[in-house]
Amino acid sequence: MENLNRAAKSNEFVAGAANRKKFTATSLTADASTRKYYRLTFADGKTAVLMDDEGCRCKTREFVELSKFLRARGVYVPEVFAADFDNGFLLLEDLGDDMVSTRLTVDNEKKLYLMSAEALAKVAAVRERPQCAAELSRSKILEDLRLFTDWYIPMATGKPLAAQAKKEFFVLADRLSELAYRVPNRLVLWDYHIDNIMLPPGKEECAIIDFQDAMWGPLTYDIMSLLAADRRVASDETIAAVKDAFFASLNNVRREDFEDSYAFLALFRHLRVLGRFTTLSMVNGKNRYLQYIPQMWKALDNILKYPKLSAMARWMEQNLPPKLRKAPTRKPVCRAMVLAAGRGVRMQNLTDDRPKPLIRVNGRELIDYNFDRLREFGIKDVVVNLCYKGEMIKEHLLASFPDFNIAFSEEEEALETGGGIKNALPLLKDEAFLTLNSDVFFIDRGYKSAFWRMLDAWDEEKHDILLLLQNLKDVCGDKGIGDYRLTSAGTIERNQEKKSGYPYMFAGISIVNRRVFDNETRARFSLRDCFDAAEKSGRLGFVVNEAEFFHVGTPQALKEAEAKIHRQKQKKC
């Protein structure tokens, strides 16, 4: 659906920047980010490019600062004609349509790669550090490698990387990262590859278009990135010529140090990009990046032959043998059920005129937080059970979430959580699905969100049900005495006798296989009975949530949630 308000804002920005000249806009190919680009053609035939960063997530301020910085030092990057940082608009010099990637042929390959390296040599010659350039530190490298361990591996192999193997990986990566810093630090453009290098018409030099993520780090990173071949493989002759030419432009750098740094950073980049392509495809729906996975593994296997990386090569063979080195896939948990039939009697008079899921917290209905998370998780097929004031919930959801496919399971009298799901099974269809209580929401604090970690842990051969657990110390609102504790065997045990010493509560979210209802004859029952049966049979899994959790079950809990969110807003301001 077209965002008409966004279009009006962009037109107003361009009109102001161009002194109200009339123009037409043509959409250009987008990149891996959320940015959009449009070529603007004015009545006098001149052109410019509009960068639209809706959400203001793509560092427009840094782009402008670095454009001025690089242009002042003889590096060809687009000039910025106008900027609206609050709305995320930039008006840029039009560099044409020719990228190095679109002009490459067998005959001109070496020439174009050498031109790209010449532009990079100008960047590497700059000794000053821009204010906005963060450090490409060893800790940054290790953090980015979690894209590989926490995203690629679970979605390629079907299960999370074992804790001991993960620990060994990061100890090894930390030790090897010393190789990267055997060369001086310079400005690292970070995403320097043939799709981000332009060949402007009438010019004999390359122009660089993507640099807002620039950092200060080993000067080998960008030349490695240019030759890393995750999109296109250059010939061995071209790679050798480009490396030689770039190395010749440097001063006071030993060739062995250059090669050591290059090799480790290539290893780092290949692993990071495997994880990044996983998130782009699985989270952002950009499945075209999956086509590059085989090429990434060829490049990775090649760099692992470098003698000083032999320990990492052995780790790969032991923990990720060739048969597991494949494209990531998503497990078939593609539907969800939101439980919204109850009145919420503990909310007292707050539910006299509305159902509990429509009570507002921080200016939004409780149930809306569920749909926000489902959207982030890529689930758009949702079943919602209704009973008390169900029409109000139906009207609200259909008006607020038109991009979802919502089916409603209506109950004449509330069937409790288990009965409600059993009654809705014909609408759920899949073997396994996500279930969510509508009186909880949370703010993720971990590296990977709870829903994705639950999907990683889900094993239909081992589990009938998988629960999300929340440590009571991180709960705002209703806490109770705790529902579960961990056992020495790595399982969980429910607090049947309401004792102390059970530090985890059920967080109201689970993955359930429909087979748990096969022999259930009751119409009205709690889903907790199914949890107990799965626990007894050894088929109850769990994931511990890494989040700030809000359980809004009483008026007092509502006040606590509102107060805490208000305090957090004030701190951010």
PyMOL commands that set and color helices and strands:
alter all, ss='L'
color gray80, all
select helices_A, chain A and resi 4-17+60-71+100-103+109-124+138-144+146-157+163-182+221-227+236-248+255-282+287-303+307-319+322-324+345-351+356-358+366-377+390-400+416-428+450-457+472-474+514-517+527-536+555-572
alter helices_A, ss='H'
color red, helices_A
select strands_A, chain A and resi 23-27+36-42+47-52+80-84+89-92+134-135+185-188+197-198+207-208+215-218+335-339+360-361+364-365+381-386+405-410+432-437+440-444+465-471+475-477+484-486+492-494+504-513+540-544+547-551
alter strands_A, ss='S'
color yellow, strands_A
deselect
rebuild
show_as cartoon
